[in-house]
């Protein structure tokens, strides 16, 4: 069975995150047992992304959502690290600026969607506007609840114009989040990520779970599905996301464009140049 079938939230179904084990690693016992598959995925990601760039007929948008320390940055390093920077881009959405807040919630999103041949990863996304704003009551329910349909229509239009969409919720447990916070305290290179709000937000865990369950259930569509990825184990998270991205690439049936020059003529010129160089 394909990874996309195992972890996808089927359209018109209700997801219950508490029923999904964030420690799940399938048939793999540990990272070592998955090493060969992970390395193969890295090679395939690199090859398929290059084909997407060369083909230039479609694009890929990857949305990463998850609570603090779920592994969004780590996923980006793993997935994009295997790709050519020429055709890839990361966009992180933080608290809206004054200008962004003065427009509708999709205004800043629309400016960052990928162009043909490009892979773009959203580190957080338009879904913040049905998650954070709901949990912290920044807008009333009558406002955020209407956004599900707006998002579905927005994503449907993107797909109709050649942008494929993959949406991943990185599913970790409260215990794993706390353990990762502790690691940040002890790792000088990650201490800059620490803020008091990280711990304060933990108080809203149940509210976030309900918000995510509603958002995923309302917006996992056939054209833009959600995948809930068990993410307590970073290596398994990376493997699952890589496999699903590869499956999407493969389904696009991309082809290298035909050369715009006479290859035989160029080859003859090359051989003539080599002979001339050897005579000298």
DRENLODO-407411 format. One line per field, with one value per residue (C-alpha): residue in one letter; residue number from 1; y, z, x. Coordinates in Angstrom, 3 decimals, padded with zeros to 6 digits. Example, Ala and Ser with C-alpha at 12.3 -4.5 7.8 and 13.67 -1.06 7.14 Angstrom:
residues 2
type A|S
seq 1|2
py -004.500|-001.060
pz 007.800|007.140
px 012.300|013.670
***
This chain:
residues 280
type X|X|X|X|X|X|X|X|X|X|X|X|X|X|X|X|X|X|X|X|X|X|X|X|X|X|X|X|X|X|X|X|X|X|X|X|X|X|X|X|X|X|X|X|X|X|X|X|X|X|X|X|X|X|X|X|X|X|X|X|X|X|X|X|X|X|X|X|X|X|X|X|X|X|X|X|X|X|X|X|X|X|X|X|X|X|X|X|X|X|X|X|X|X|X|X|X|X|X|X|X|X|X|X|X|X|X|X|X|X|X|X|X|X|X|X|X|X|X|X|X|X|X|X|X|X|X|X|X|X|X|X|X|X|X|X|X|X|X|X|X|X|X|X|X|X|X|X|X|X|X|X|X|X|X|X|X|X|X|X|X|X|X|X|X|X|X|X|X|X|X|X|X|X|X|X|X|X|X|X|X|X|X|X|X|X|X|X|X|X|X|X|X|X|X|X|X|X|X|X|X|X|X|X|X|X|X|X|X|X|X|X|X|X|X|X|X|X|X|X|X|X|X|X|X|X|X|X|X|X|X|X|X|X|X|X|X|X|X|X|X|X|X|X|X|X|X|X|X|X|X|X|X|X|X|X|X|X|X|X|X|X|X|X|X|X|X|X|X|X|X|X|X|X|X|X|X|X|X|X
seq 1|2|3|4|5|6|7|8|9|10|11|12|13|14|15|16|17|18|19|20|21|22|23|24|25|26|27|28|29|30|31|32|33|34|35|36|37|38|39|40|41|42|43|44|45|46|47|48|49|50|51|52|53|54|55|56|57|58|59|60|61|62|63|64|65|66|67|68|69|70|71|72|73|74|75|76|77|78|79|80|81|82|83|84|85|86|87|88|89|90|91|92|93|94|95|96|97|98|99|100|101|102|103|104|105|106|107|108|109|110|111|112|113|114|115|116|117|118|119|120|121|122|123|124|125|126|127|128|129|130|131|132|133|134|135|136|137|138|139|140|141|142|143|144|145|146|147|148|149|150|151|152|153|154|155|156|157|158|159|160|161|162|163|164|165|166|167|168|169|170|171|172|173|174|175|176|177|178|179|180|181|182|183|184|185|186|187|188|189|190|191|192|193|194|195|196|197|198|199|200|201|202|203|204|205|206|207|208|209|210|211|212|213|214|215|216|217|218|219|220|221|222|223|224|225|226|227|228|229|230|231|232|233|234|235|236|237|238|239|240|241|242|243|244|245|246|247|248|249|250|251|252|253|254|255|256|257|258|259|260|261|262|263|264|265|266|267|268|269|270|271|272|273|274|275|276|277|278|279|280
py 000.000|003.506|005.844|008.393|005.909|004.976|008.493|010.418|011.723|010.765|013.499|013.840|011.906|013.156|012.820|012.079|012.864|011.036|007.790|008.237|007.094|009.719|006.994|004.822|003.669|000.978|-002.031|-000.218|-000.807|002.132|004.621|002.114|-000.260|002.537|003.974|002.492|003.661|007.164|007.419|006.172|008.789|011.564|010.481|010.236|013.623|015.224|013.547|014.248|017.880|018.447|016.918|019.158|022.206|021.091|020.077|023.446|022.466|022.126|023.096|021.674|023.382|021.621|022.951|022.029|022.494|021.386|022.647|024.126|021.645|019.311|019.369|021.784|023.163|019.689|018.478|021.415|020.694|017.048|017.492|020.659|019.636|016.944|019.410|022.023|025.533|026.863|025.484|025.454|028.007|028.183|030.678|031.043|032.738|034.470|036.986|039.159|042.548|045.705|045.688|041.987|042.383|045.181|042.741|039.515|036.510|034.962|038.095|037.284|033.614|034.233|036.164|033.161|030.274|028.443|029.274|026.584|024.221|025.336|023.570|025.808|024.756|026.764|026.714|027.321|028.574|029.979|027.451|029.670|031.713|028.882|027.674|030.362|032.920|030.386|029.155|032.667|034.103|036.747|036.635|035.368|031.893|033.289|034.641|031.755|029.071|030.584|030.341|026.567|026.969|029.916|027.808|024.870|027.119|028.770|025.413|024.061|026.989|026.448|022.799|023.712|025.944|023.238|023.541|020.236|020.561|018.319|019.238|017.606|017.779|016.749|014.796|014.718|013.994|016.571|014.508|014.577|018.308|018.866|016.646|018.692|021.904|020.493|019.685|023.294|024.462|022.312|023.048|026.478|026.431|026.064|028.317|031.219|029.357|029.348|031.697|031.814|031.539|027.994|026.828|029.076|027.624|024.122|025.147|025.332|021.836|020.488|023.584|023.210|019.551|020.402|023.216|020.951|018.166|020.537|022.172|018.851|017.279|020.283|020.817|017.394|017.127|014.847|017.611|018.871|016.101|016.257|013.701|013.162|012.069|010.389|012.613|011.589|009.933|012.463|009.862|008.251|011.637|012.417|009.034|009.304|012.832|012.033|008.963|010.883|013.716|011.166|009.475|012.848|013.580|010.184|010.695|013.883|011.822|014.595|014.524|016.341|018.829|018.148|019.951|023.184|022.562|019.911|017.538|015.668|018.938|020.049|016.657|016.979|020.422|018.999|016.253|018.751|020.966|018.013|017.085|020.672|020.839|017.594|018.884|021.828
pz 000.000|-000.802|002.018|000.649|001.234|004.741|006.153|004.104|005.742|003.281|002.127|004.096|007.078|010.611|011.996|015.683|016.438|019.760|017.842|015.813|017.508|017.120|017.992|015.032|012.796|010.706|009.974|011.001|014.432|014.357|012.129|011.116|009.686|007.473|006.446|002.937|002.153|003.430|001.276|-001.764|-001.136|-001.100|-004.521|-005.932|-004.556|-006.246|-009.569|-009.612|-008.556|-011.381|-013.812|-012.494|-013.048|-016.557|-017.546|-016.422|-016.760|-013.128|-009.626|-006.112|-002.910|000.370|003.505|006.871|009.993|013.551|017.073|018.289|018.009|015.765|013.251|010.494|010.176|010.282|007.559|005.362|005.812|004.882|001.930|000.394|001.251|-001.388|-004.052|-006.263|-004.742|-008.272|-008.349|-004.668|-002.101|001.543|002.844|006.582|007.767|011.116|012.793|010.005|009.487|009.625|005.829|005.678|008.401|006.435|003.619|003.534|005.102|001.759|000.394|001.705|000.763|-002.867|-003.417|-002.419|-004.344|-006.655|-010.307|-012.988|-012.364|-008.762|-005.403|-002.508|001.121|003.449|007.036|008.568|006.077|005.468|008.020|010.833|010.129|011.239|014.048|016.093|015.552|016.758|019.807|020.980|019.937|017.717|015.424|016.149|015.112|012.424|010.727|010.971|010.292|006.857|005.942|005.451|002.297|001.145|001.566|-000.324|-003.254|-003.209|-003.290|-005.964|-008.193|-007.613|-008.619|-011.695|-012.742|-012.376|-008.759|-006.885|-003.124|-000.278|003.290|006.250|009.914|011.976|014.829|018.108|021.683|024.512|026.144|023.006|022.637|026.203|025.588|022.523|024.487|027.011|024.205|023.067|026.555|026.456|022.843|022.398|018.652|019.301|022.333|020.092|019.271|022.894|024.056|027.077|024.788|023.851|027.333|027.641|024.430|025.947|028.119|024.932|023.708|023.830|022.019|019.326|018.865|018.303|015.929|013.920|013.800|012.393|009.940|008.613|008.410|006.641|004.122|003.264|-000.299|-003.225|-004.950|-001.835|000.791|004.343|005.700|009.428|009.905|013.161|014.078|017.483|015.534|013.217|010.856|010.311|009.737|007.074|005.427|005.249|003.858|001.333|000.097|-000.293|-002.165|-004.439|-005.115|-006.126|-008.378|-010.028|-010.718|-012.658|-015.386|-016.061|-019.103|-020.030|-022.824|-026.272|-027.068|-029.025|-030.988|-033.367|-030.956|-033.730|-035.094|-031.631|-031.054|-034.305|-033.296|-029.946|-031.548|-033.936|-030.988|-029.162|-032.228|-032.608|-028.932|-029.200|-032.228|-030.147
px 000.000|001.192|002.175|-000.283|-003.099|-001.978|-001.697|-004.251|-007.400|-010.078|-012.472|-015.703|-014.362|-013.805|-010.295|-009.712|-006.092|-006.158|-006.736|-003.527|-000.331|002.428|004.987|003.964|006.845|005.194|007.380|010.568|012.070|014.474|016.248|018.934|016.347|014.995|018.374|018.438|014.909|015.633|018.771|016.856|014.173|016.768|018.038|014.509|013.468|016.451|015.713|011.971|012.342|014.822|012.342|009.563|011.779|012.770|009.240|007.857|004.207|003.160|004.241|004.084|002.948|003.738|002.017|003.505|001.436|002.047|002.470|005.748|008.654|006.641|009.491|008.537|012.077|013.607|011.274|012.218|015.924|015.391|013.022|014.431|017.971|017.638|016.512|018.157|017.781|017.214|013.675|012.695|011.632|010.513|007.992|007.386|004.213|004.489|002.176|000.716|002.326|000.246|000.000|-000.933|-003.556|-005.205|-006.060|-008.061|-006.323|-005.336|-003.674|-000.190|-000.607|-001.523|001.705|003.816|002.256|004.682|005.168|005.388|008.294|008.725|008.421|007.378|007.117|004.911|006.202|002.789|000.244|-003.210|-004.428|-003.174|-006.286|-008.562|-006.269|-004.518|-007.263|-009.794|-007.894|-007.067|-010.430|-008.845|-011.860|-015.388|-016.537|-018.819|-015.676|-013.204|-015.817|-016.547|-012.873|-012.969|-015.031|-012.914|-009.765|-011.255|-012.168|-008.737|-006.937|-009.260|-008.373|-004.639|-004.941|-006.964|-004.078|-001.440|-000.319|-000.396|-000.969|000.186|-000.748|000.998|000.070|003.108|001.578|003.539|002.555|002.640|005.402|007.542|007.051|008.245|011.281|012.206|011.810|014.285|016.737|016.560|017.486|020.617|021.581|023.138|022.488|018.743|018.310|017.364|014.154|013.003|010.278|008.018|005.017|006.092|005.214|002.180|000.724|000.831|-002.118|-004.193|-003.304|-006.907|-008.188|-005.535|-006.397|-010.056|-009.123|-006.823|-009.393|-012.012|-009.602|-008.299|-011.746|-013.275|-010.476|-009.062|-010.266|-009.547|-007.601|-005.759|-005.602|-004.313|-001.851|-001.440|002.169|003.275|006.208|007.566|010.385|011.997|013.446|010.044|008.425|011.023|010.575|006.775|006.738|009.467|007.591|004.330|006.046|007.718|004.373|002.930|005.903|005.592|001.880|002.647|004.376|006.861|009.111|012.286|011.598|012.973|016.254|015.934|019.137|020.432|022.192|024.026|025.353|026.493|028.118|030.086|031.275|032.348|034.422|035.979|036.884|038.447|040.552|041.694|042.643|044.609|046.571|047.714
***
